[in-house]
Amino acid sequence: MKKRILITDANIVNEGKIIRGDVYIQDGLIFSAGGNLKDFEKEADVTIDAKGKYLLPGLIDDQVHFREPGLTHKAEIYTEAKAAVAGGVTTFMEMPNTVPQATTLELLEEKYNIAAEKSLANYSFYLGATNDNLDELLKADPSTICGIKVFQGSSTGNMLVDNQETLEGIFEKCEMLIATHSENDDIIKANLEKYKAEYGDDIPVKYHPKIRSAEACYDASKRVVDLARKHGTKLHILHISTAKEVRLFDNTLPLEEKRITAEACIHHMWFSEEDYDKKGTLIKWNPAVKTAEDRDEILKGVLDDHIDVIATDHAPHTLEEKDNPYTKAPSGGPLVQHSLVALLEMYHQGKITLEQIVQKTCHNVAILFEIDKRGYIRPGYHADLVLVDLDNPWEVKKENILSKCGWSPFEGQTFQSKITHTIVSGHIAYENETFHEEQKGQRLKFSRK
């Protein structure tokens, strides 16, 4: 039986406002929110005193790689979901480039079964597109999976969709949201050969943004935007990394009316090419972290609604894998535990408001993916909540990193804010650095017609 929870005297950040009040949770749902709800104290099984703290909807991360099945030496659904929950992320959407790759509905259901057994967070999984599985994509039920994933860059084994006829078919016939990793592979290959001719395999990592260049990103993003406009496709372009790409997207329509949307990731909003000398391959991502101007324009795009949501692209590799020459070191890194505190650090720096953080990590993700009854603090909605102390500094150290890979690009960073409680579907999953794992997260449902 789910506990009845009363949260008292919180600063509730929700729907563009911050109000002081209480929240009462019953049967895993928000029963009442706002105002004085002390009358529920006798009924509550647990009361959380939130005085001085801020209560947010749990973050919904629309792009993670939790590596299971097949790559569990890097990460597992169990470990990464715990890291997510400790970071205030109550819901994740996971990518299909596992082993085997989730390119059939049968393989996709196997991932859902693992998550049902092991995930402390709520979950959904993308079905992966290939050059020859269009029939399988068209069988998918839009009410039960988050979307179709199309890789245009070849960092993902044989999931590269580079056949123009296939792309046309996917964009014409798939009614579900299509999420793309957009980089032009031909441009990248030509750039790589140029640098290999000069440096061999040991290319200085600072040239990563020259190899996976702004041109490669813009060219691919423009191509799929044009395709989506041609066919009326619901397109979502992941991890925008260049200033030029930001202007591909509309900021005049309400999100509910947009057919073409975009995501920004924490690392592209935090790091720049100036950090390669210190961080090396630890900040080698695809698409690459680029210039300070790109970083600043991405944040501006988030704030002015050219970019609709913020996510992580959490993609762990082991330190041993990262400690290789450029051409052998994989791209990606763990971020899901530190995404919210990094955004709150940007809040402390005056770059973004609390209301904007909630809009881009909670409300807008729910709107864009048409998630059923999540992403808001509203009566009748699932109780996915995170309680934050904005004035409780702590340092990221190896001993408090929860991702299985055991490292973070934020190691050594002091964050001003600390997450004290995370509630997942009405269950207190995380409380003052202690996990309560007796209840698992839930599979997302989507209210798509």
LUMTORMAR-220143 format. One line per 3 residues: number of its first residue (from 1); for each residue x negated, y negated, z of C-alpha. Coordinates in steps of 0.02 Angstrom, whole numbers. Each point is the difference from the previous one (the first is absolute). Example, Ala and Ser with C-alpha at 12.3 -4.5 7.8 and 13.67 -1.06 7.14 Angstrom:
2
1) -615,225,390 ~ -69,-172,-33 $
This chain:
449
1) 0,0,0 ~ -67,-171,-48 ~ -33,-121,141 $
4) 96,-161,19 ~ -125,-143,0 ~ 20,-179,58 $
7) -131,-127,-52 ~ 17,-160,100 ~ -56,-180,-23 $
10) -90,22,-165 ~ -40,-130,-131 ~ 93,84,-143 $
13) -72,-36,-173 ~ 134,41,-128 ~ 82,-71,-156 $
16) -100,-162,-3 ~ 25,-44,183 ~ -77,29,171 $
19) 126,14,141 ~ -20,52,180 ~ 108,144,54 $
22) 28,184,32 ~ 22,154,-110 ~ 97,156,50 $
25) -31,166,-89 ~ 118,148,6 ~ 1,163,-101 $
28) -154,-58,-95 ~ 89,-156,-65 ~ 1,-182,50 $
31) 162,-21,96 ~ -16,-186,38 ~ -134,-133,-27 $
34) -23,-177,66 ~ 62,-91,154 ~ 8,70,175 $
37) 39,186,2 ~ -40,33,182 ~ 171,82,18 $
40) -76,152,-86 ~ -132,24,136 ~ 103,131,91 $
43) 27,99,-160 ~ -180,-10,-62 ~ -118,147,28 $
46) -150,-115,-31 ~ -19,-188,22 ~ -147,-91,-80 $
49) -41,-172,68 ~ -55,-98,-154 ~ -21,-171,81 $
52) -128,-102,-96 ~ -12,129,-139 ~ 66,3,-178 $
55) 117,133,-68 ~ -9,34,-188 ~ 82,128,-113 $
58) -120,144,-28 ~ -108,-25,-153 ~ 41,98,-158 $
61) -159,38,-98 ~ 44,37,-180 ~ -172,67,-49 $
64) -105,125,97 ~ -107,153,-39 ~ 8,123,144 $
67) -96,135,-97 ~ 107,151,42 ~ 5,129,-74 $
70) -171,44,-65 ~ -111,-143,60 ~ 21,22,187 $
73) -186,-20,37 ~ 35,-186,-30 ~ 171,-19,83 $
76) 162,89,44 ~ 181,-56,9 ~ -8,32,188 $
79) -154,-106,35 ~ 40,-143,-117 ~ 181,-13,55 $
82) -64,-19,179 ~ -120,-136,-57 ~ 145,-84,-88 $
85) 111,3,153 ~ -140,-69,110 ~ -12,-140,-127 $
88) 186,-42,5 ~ 38,87,-166 ~ 157,102,29 $
91) 28,55,-180 ~ -115,48,-143 ~ 15,46,-184 $
94) -137,118,-55 ~ -83,24,-168 ~ -3,158,-108 $
97) -188,20,-35 ~ -24,141,124 ~ -54,180,-40 $
100) 104,65,-82 ~ 66,-163,-69 ~ 183,-34,39 $
103) 59,-2,-181 ~ 145,122,20 ~ 151,-9,114 $
106) -50,167,77 ~ -173,-63,49 ~ 76,-163,62 $
109) 118,95,117 ~ -149,91,74 ~ -69,-169,55 $
112) 167,-47,75 ~ -1,163,98 ~ -173,-38,71 $
115) 57,-175,52 ~ 159,66,82 ~ -108,110,110 $
118) -147,-117,35 ~ 35,-184,-34 ~ 28,-116,147 $
121) 53,-136,-124 ~ 145,-4,-122 ~ -49,52,-176 $
124) 32,10,-185 ~ -106,63,-145 ~ -24,-55,-180 $
127) 17,121,-144 ~ -152,-13,-113 ~ 10,-30,-188 $
130) -115,85,-125 ~ -11,-2,-188 ~ 116,150,-10 $
133) 124,7,146 ~ 136,-122,-55 ~ 135,134,13 $
136) -47,30,182 ~ 5,-186,39 ~ 176,-12,-69 $
139) 62,137,117 ~ -46,-100,156 ~ 140,-58,115 $
142) -22,-188,28 ~ 86,11,171 ~ -132,117,71 $
145) -171,-59,-63 ~ -78,-173,-1 ~ -55,-7,-181 $
148) -106,58,-146 ~ -188,-35,4 ~ -94,-39,-161 $
151) -190,-12,3 ~ -75,-105,-141 ~ -176,10,72 $
154) -100,162,-2 ~ -58,6,181 ~ 131,134,32 $
157) -54,159,-90 ~ 116,54,-140 ~ 148,-109,51 $
160) -52,-140,-118 ~ 148,-43,-112 ~ -87,-69,-154 $
163) 117,59,-138 ~ 98,-150,-64 ~ 144,109,-59 $
166) 12,78,173 ~ 0,-170,84 ~ 138,-59,-116 $
169) 102,154,44 ~ -23,-22,187 ~ 45,-185,-5 $
172) 148,28,-115 ~ 80,149,85 ~ -42,-7,187 $
175) 131,-95,97 ~ -95,15,164 ~ -130,-125,58 $
178) -168,26,-87 ~ -155,-51,99 ~ -161,-24,-97 $
181) -186,-6,34 ~ -44,-117,-143 ~ -179,-5,-65 $
184) -57,17,-181 ~ -108,155,-5 ~ -85,-41,-165 $
187) -61,-168,65 ~ -63,80,161 ~ -94,136,-93 $
190) -86,-127,-113 ~ -50,-106,150 ~ -64,152,94 $
193) -110,55,-145 ~ -77,-173,-7 ~ -50,4,183 $
196) -55,182,-6 ~ -118,-43,-142 ~ -85,-125,116 $
199) 11,87,171 ~ 39,184,-31 ~ 115,73,135 $
202) -64,-116,136 ~ 94,-156,-56 ~ 7,-133,137 $
205) 177,7,69 ~ 17,-189,-19 ~ 27,34,-186 $
208) 156,104,34 ~ 115,-150,-37 ~ -95,-28,-162 $
211) 26,182,-52 ~ 181,14,55 ~ 22,-176,-60 $
214) 135,-132,8 ~ 22,24,-187 ~ 32,187,24 $
217) 133,-36,132 ~ 89,-138,-93 ~ 3,93,-165 $
220) 81,155,77 ~ 123,-99,107 ~ 53,-107,-148 $
223) 27,157,-104 ~ 119,81,124 ~ 90,-164,36 $
226) 34,-14,-187 ~ 60,181,-4 ~ 115,-28,148 $
229) 74,-156,-79 ~ 27,95,-162 ~ 93,143,84 $
232) 76,-85,153 ~ -102,113,114 ~ -11,-23,188 $
235) -189,-24,11 ~ -106,-26,156 ~ -185,-38,-28 $
238) -108,51,147 ~ -154,-85,78 ~ -13,-161,-102 $
241) -184,-50,7 ~ -17,-153,-114 ~ 62,-178,-2 $
244) 48,17,-183 ~ 116,148,33 ~ 100,-97,130 $
247) 76,-109,-136 ~ 72,151,-90 ~ 139,6,130 $
250) 156,-105,24 ~ 31,-97,160 ~ 164,-81,-49 $
253) 117,148,21 ~ 57,78,164 ~ -90,165,29 $
256) 164,96,-18 ~ 10,-59,-181 ~ -181,30,-50 $
259) -40,145,-116 ~ -189,-30,5 ~ -86,-18,168 $
262) -174,1,75 ~ -96,55,155 ~ -152,-75,86 $
265) -113,104,111 ~ -87,-49,161 ~ -176,22,-68 $
268) 30,-114,-149 ~ 67,-132,121 ~ -145,17,123 $
271) -163,43,-88 ~ -90,-78,-149 ~ -152,42,-106 $
274) -105,-91,130 ~ 28,148,117 ~ -80,134,-110 $
277) -176,-36,62 ~ 51,39,179 ~ 137,130,-24 $
280) -63,90,-156 ~ 103,149,-58 ~ 112,-14,155 $
283) 96,-135,-95 ~ -9,87,-169 ~ 181,11,-54 $
286) 90,19,-166 ~ 51,-131,-51 ~ -156,-87,65 $
289) -9,-138,129 ~ -43,-150,-108 ~ -36,-185,26 $
292) 48,-113,145 ~ 109,-94,-123 ~ 92,161,-45 $
295) 24,38,185 ~ 70,-172,36 ~ 115,0,-151 $
298) 70,171,50 ~ 46,-70,172 ~ 76,-151,-84 $
301) 100,118,-113 ~ 64,91,153 ~ 55,-162,81 $
304) 85,-72,-155 ~ 90,164,-46 ~ -93,44,-159 $
307) -56,152,102 ~ 140,88,93 ~ -76,121,126 $
310) -159,35,99 ~ -70,176,21 ~ -166,89,32 $
313) -45,129,-134 ~ -69,96,150 ~ -117,127,-83 $
316) -127,82,116 ~ -163,83,-51 ~ -134,68,114 $
319) -154,-104,40 ~ -105,136,-82 ~ 98,-25,-162 $
322) -16,-188,12 ~ -188,12,31 ~ -42,35,-181 $
325) -64,-97,-150 ~ 129,-111,-83 ~ 59,122,-134 $
328) 26,140,127 ~ 73,-98,146 ~ 191,13,-5 $
331) 113,-152,6 ~ 121,-27,144 ~ 0,-21,187 $
334) 107,14,158 ~ 109,-151,39 ~ 168,54,68 $
337) -47,-17,184 ~ -58,-179,-20 ~ 115,-77,-129 $
340) 117,-87,122 ~ -136,-63,116 ~ -95,-67,-151 $
343) 155,-93,-57 ~ 25,-65,178 ~ -180,-61,-4 $
346) 45,-97,-157 ~ 148,-69,96 ~ -117,-60,137 $
349) -105,-82,-137 ~ 153,-95,-61 ~ 7,89,-168 $
352) 169,86,17 ~ 147,-7,121 ~ 72,143,102 $
355) 162,-16,-97 ~ -94,17,-165 ~ -93,154,62 $
358) 165,83,43 ~ 78,-52,-165 ~ -140,75,-104 $
361) -35,159,100 ~ 176,46,57 ~ 150,-90,-77 $
364) -64,-10,-178 ~ -60,179,-7 ~ 172,57,56 $
367) 83,-110,-132 ~ -117,48,-141 ~ 12,188,28 $
370) 183,-7,55 ~ -40,92,161 ~ 154,49,98 $
373) 18,-94,166 ~ -181,-39,39 ~ -113,-152,-3 $
376) 107,-116,108 ~ 49,-21,182 ~ 187,20,-26 $
379) 138,97,89 ~ 28,165,-88 ~ -176,7,-71 $
382) -129,130,47 ~ -102,-60,148 ~ -172,-22,-80 $
385) -85,-132,106 ~ -172,-61,53 ~ -40,-103,155 $
388) -153,-112,-11 ~ -101,-98,128 ~ -71,-147,-99 $
391) -129,-42,133 ~ -90,162,44 ~ -169,4,-91 $
394) -84,166,-41 ~ -141,61,-110 ~ 10,136,-133 $
397) -125,134,52 ~ -29,180,-54 ~ 81,64,159 $
400) 165,-87,-34 ~ 12,40,-187 ~ 136,131,-27 $
403) -15,45,-184 ~ -80,171,-21 ~ -146,-74,-99 $
406) -56,-90,159 ~ -49,-168,-74 ~ 78,-165,-51 $
409) -54,-149,-106 ~ 57,-102,151 ~ -123,82,120 $
412) -76,-137,110 ~ 146,-118,-33 ~ 86,-75,152 $
415) 188,-21,-23 ~ 97,-120,110 ~ 161,101,-1 $
418) 38,173,66 ~ 143,119,-34 ~ 74,65,163 $
421) 151,102,-56 ~ 59,79,-163 ~ 176,72,-11 $
424) 36,117,-146 ~ 182,44,-36 ~ 46,-38,180 $
427) -146,96,77 ~ -141,-84,96 ~ -140,80,-101 $
430) -141,-111,65 ~ -13,-87,167 ~ -156,-89,64 $
433) -122,113,-95 ~ 97,158,44 ~ 95,102,-130 $
436) 165,90,32 ~ 10,133,-135 ~ 153,102,50 $
439) 104,-83,-137 ~ -57,-18,-181 ~ 42,-133,-128 $
442) 141,13,-125 ~ 8,17,-188 ~ 54,-161,-83 $
445) 165,-14,-91 ~ 30,-126,-137 ~ 165,-87,-35 $
448) -23,0,-188 ~ 146,13,-120 $
